[in-house]
Amino acid sequence: MDERPLQANVLIGLTGRNASGKSTVVAWFVDKGLVSESCSDSIRAHLREQGIEESRTALIEGGRELRRAGGAGILAEMLLERLAGADAVIDSIRTPGEVEALRGREDFVLIEVRAGMESRWQRAQARARAGDALDRETFFAQEQSEAVAKDEAGQALDATAALADMILINDGELSELHSDLEDLWNILSN
């Protein structure tokens, strides 16, 4: 891999549907030297403080609770404090409020990682992550519930994706994704 240093600071944010490949993209950027953070990390810390066991449902509800208390961008604001200007890739951006907070850094770029429904279902089955749906109907029902927020505290993946600066299609082989990421890296590092 090309390990050339960045010419300027960069803060890359990722949004996308469940099992679209965001974690794979994060790992690729970490190999390039970026720090990895997730909006969900702020929720996980909150759950630990409350003595609540981590689950997909607990993460969603914990995020809603934090947003109700601190505003739509609170998870991103918490991350920005921890990052203190470092080059980083942020996973799990799920609301326009988080995007707005992250745009406070001039070097912020939002990328939507997009993959088709069948690809995502197959990936979710293959990874067998705790909290992932065990049947296709539940998987797609969960996705629908995250697409459009019912209130200011909810997840709004459709509205967040609409704010993306770039779209990274991830329906092919891993080698294709890595090639696309190399092209993207060349753009960001010049």
N, C-alpha and C positions, 0 to 999 in steps of 0.2 A: 504494500500500500504506500501511497505517496504521503509522506509525513511532513511535507513542507508547512512551515508555520503560517498562520493567518496574517494577512497584511493589516487587518483591522479587527477590532473585537466583533464577536458575533453571538447572538442569542437566538437559537433556533427553537421554535415552538412547534409541537406536533399535535394535530387533532385528527380524529378519524374514528370510524366505527370499531366496535369490539372485534378483535382478531384480524384487523386490517394489516398488521405488520409493524405497528409503531415500536414495539420493543426491539424488533430486529433492526429498525432504522436507528434507534437510540444506541444500540450496541455498536453499530457501524461508526457513528459519530464519536463514541467514546474511544474507539480504536484510533481515531484521528486526534485524540487529545482533549476533547471537550469534556466538561464535567456533566454528569447526568443528574437531573432532578425531575420530580414529578409533582404535579399539583396534588396528586393523591398522597404524597408524603406528608403534606400538612394535615390531611385528614387522618392519616395513620397515627400521627403524633397526638392528635386530639382524642382519638379512640383510646389510645394507651392511657392517656391522662384520666379518661373517664372509666377505665377498667372494662372496656367493651372489646370483645373478641372480634378480630377483623374478618369480615365476609363482604361479598359484593353488596349485599343489602345494607350492611353497616356503613360501608364506604359511601354509598349514595346518600343515606340519611345523615351521616356525619357531615358530608359536604353541604347538604341543604341547611343543616343547623349552623355551620360556620358562616355560610352566605347570608342567612337571615340575621345573624348577629353582627357581621362585619361588612356586609355589602357584597355585591356580585363579584368583585375582583379580589376578595380577601385572600384566596388561596395563592394567587399569583403575587400579591403584595408580600405575603409571607416568604415566598420563594425569592423574590428580588432582594429582600433583606439578607437572606442566607448567601446569595450569590455574590453580592457586593461587586458587581461589574465583571465577573469572570466569564470567559467563553464557556457556553453551556448549551445543552440540548434539554428541553423540557417536554416531558410526556404528559398526556392526559389533560390537555386543555379542552374544557367542555362547555365554557360559557363565553358569550361576547364580553362580559365584564372582565374576565381574566385576560382576554386579548387586549382590551383597552388598557388595563393596568400594565401589561408587558410592553405595550407600545410606548410607555414612558421611557424606555431605553431605545435610543435612535437606531441601534443595531439589531433590533428584533425583526425576525422573519417568521411568519406563520406558514407551515406546510401542512396541507391535508394529505394524509396517507389514505388512499382510496383503493378498495378491492371489492369485487363482486360478492354477492350474498353467499353463493355456493362455496367460493374459495374461503370466505371467512368462517363458514360453518365447518368445513373440513379442517381448517387450522385449529379452531376451537376444540374440536374432537381430538385432534392429534396431540395438542398440548395438555389437555385434561387439567387445566388450572382450577384450583379450588374456587367455587362460586360460579364457574361457567355452567351454562344450562346443559342438561343431559339429553334433551330432546330438541329437535328442530323448531317446533312450535314455540317453546319457551324462549329459545335463543332469539327468534325474530320478534316475539312479544316484548322481551326486554329491550331490544333495539328500538322498537317503536316508542317505548316509554321514555327513552333518552333523547329522542330526536327533537322534540319540541317541548320547551319548558311550560309547565302549568302555572308557574309563578316566577318571581325574580330569583328565587333560591334554587330552582331546578336546573337540570342539565338541558342544554339546548344545542345539540350537535349540529343540526341543520344550520342554524343561525351562525354558529361558530365557524363551520366549514365555509360559509359564504364570505367570511372575512379573510380567507387564506390568500396569501401572496403567491403561492405556488401549489400545484397539485402533483402528487407523486403517485402514479398508477402502479399498483402492486398485485397484478393478477398472474404474473408469469413465474418463471423460475428464479431462485435466489440469485443466480449469476446476472440475470437481467436487472434485478433491483440494485445489485452492487454496481453495475455499469451506470445505471441512472444516477446513483448517488455520487459516483466519481464525477460525472458531468456537473452535477449540482455543486459539489465541493469546489470544482474549478471555478465556477461562477462566484461562489461565496468567498473564496480565498484570494481573489485578485482585486 
